[in-house]
Amino acid sequence: MRYLLFLILLSSFLLGGCAGSLLPEPKPAPQQWLLKRLPNPPTVLTTKQPRQPKVFLAIERPTAPTPLRGREIWYRSQHQLSPFGEQVWAESLDQQIQQRISDYFGQQSWLATSLPDQPGYRANYRLRITLQEWYLNTDNQQLDIAVQINLLDANGRSLLQQQWTAQPKVSALTPAAMLDTSQQWLEKWATEMAFLLQQRLITP
């Protein structure tokens, strides 16, 4: 009886070991990347500043093609888009840009406030952003960036439209290098946008 019990326990142990060895090895969690907050804007962009800012700006979530609305980080090679394996955004690129631009404009002294577009927030101006391209180009070792903005008043009337295209070089064909170059260009772009919007809305 003891011998039979021993055989049953041994068989259970061996079967458990075999089953465990058939399970796939756990994959490491993908590395996540996130754009940093933009630095504080210049204290003065024009010579005249309103005493009581009356500009309430809503930053809409950017419209973008499907790849830029997900968390995958995309590169372009021979006109074909592919995602990096095991490398992702912590948040989708369109959401990151909406939040970074909103935070940056919220620090502008000529603005009363700037918030991401949301129910209950009544803004007298809206900034509509279109992300057309934001990909790592492995053929030319650069970023392919194409964005457009449209400033709207409370009635939906377009007050300002502007298009940007850029191909800044990257130091390496990696998500880390892409992030670094994206950060630099985003800071430059945000400064240019702030100047254009202030000129349109504040300067007489």
N, C-alpha and C positions, 0 to 999 in steps of 0.2 A: 504493500500500500504506500509506504514511504517512497519506494523507488518510483512508483507511478506518479505520485505527487511531484517528485523531483523532475521527472520528465516533462510534466505539464508546465511547471514553472520555467524550465529551461527553454521549452518550445516558445512560450510566451515572450521570454526575453529576446530570443533570436528573431522572432517575427517582428517585435517592436523595433529592434535595431535595423532590420532590413527595411521596414517601412520608413523609419526616420532617414535612412540613407537615400531613399528615393525622392524625398522632398527637395525642391530646388533651393539653392543657396539664396538667402535674403539679399536683395539688391540694396546698395547704399542709397540714401535719399539724394535727390538731385540737388546740385548746388544752386542757390538762389541769389539773384542780383537785384539791386534796387538803386534808382537814381537818388542822389542826395538832395536835401533842401537847398534852394538857391541862396546865395549870399545876400545880405542886406543891400537894397538898391542905393544909388547915390542920393545924398540928402537933397540936392537941388538938380532938377533936370531942365528947368527954364527959370527965367528971372522972376516970374510972377507965380505966386502960389495962392490959392483961395484961402481965406480965413476959416471958412466953414465948408469943407468939402461936401458936395451934394451928389457926387457920383457914386451910385450903388451898382456894382458890376457883378453880373452872374457869368461864370465860366462854364459853358456847356461841356458835356463829355464829348471829346473829339469824335467825329465820324472817321472811320478808318476801314480799310479792307480787312477781311477776316484774319489774316495772320497777325495783324497788329492789335486785334481785340482779344487775343489769347495770351497765355503766359509763356509760350514758346519764344525763344530767341532765334531769329531767322537770318540766314546768310544766303547770298546770291552767288551762284557759280555757273557761268555759261548760260545766263538768262533763266536759270532754274532756281527756285526757292526751296530751301531745306532747313529744318530746325536743328539746332545743336542738340546732341544727345546728352542727357544728364545735366543740362544747363538751362535754367528757366528764370524768368522774371518772378520776383516775389509777388508782384501785382502786374496786371496787363499794362503794356506801355501806354495805351490811351488813358487809363486811369491815373497812372503816375504823372503824366504830363498835365492833365487837368488839375491835379492837386498841387503840383509844384508851381504852376503858373498862377493859380488862385492864391497860394500862400505868398508868392512874390508880389503880386499886385496888391495884396492886402497890407503890405508894408509901405506902399506909396503914400506920401503925405497929401497928395492931391485927390486921393480917393477916400470916400467915407468908409467903404468896406468892399471886400471882394470875397465871394464865396462860390464853391461849386454849385451849379444849378440844382435846386432841390425844391420840393413842394413847400409853399409857405413863404419863400424868400422873394420879396417883391423888389426887383432891380429895375432901375430906369435905363440900364444898358446891358447888353448881352454880348459876350465874345464867343463866336462860333469858330472852332478850329477844325480843319480837315487835315488829317495825316494821310498823305498820299504814298509816301515811301519813308522807310526808316530801317534800312537793311545793311548788313555788312557785305560789301562787294569783295569777294576773295580774288577775283581776277585782277583788280586794280589796287587792292589793299587800301580801301577807303570805305567811308560810309556814303550810302546813297540816301540823301534826305530831300524830301519835297513836302512842304507844308503850306497851308493857306489859312488866312484868318478873314473873318467878316464881322465887323462891329455893327450891331443893330441897336436901334432905340427901342423904347417900350412898345411902339406900334409895329415893330418888325421892319422898319425902314433901314436900308443899308446906308451906313455913314462912311464906312472905310473898308476897302478890300486890299489885301496885300498877299503876294506870293513869294516864297523863298525856296530856292533850290541850292544845295550845297553838296560837295564831295570832299569833306575833310579826310585827310590821311589818318590811318591807324598805325600804331607801332607794331602790332602783331595781329594775326588772324585768330583772335580768341575773344570770347565774351567779355573778359576783363578789359582788354584793350578797346573793344567796342563801347563798353560802359564809360570808360575814361573819356573817349572822344565825344560821346553823346553828351556827357556832363558839360564839357567845355562849350560845345556848340549850343546847348540849351541855355546856358547862362548868357551867352552873347545874344541869342535870339530873344530872350525875355527882356533884356535891356533895350533892344531895338523896338520891340513891341510897345513897351511902356512909353518910350519917347513918342512914338507915332500916335498912340491913344491920347496921351496928354496934349500933344499939339492939336489934335482934332477936337477934344472935349473941353479943354481949359483955356488954351491960348486964344486971345481975341483976334 
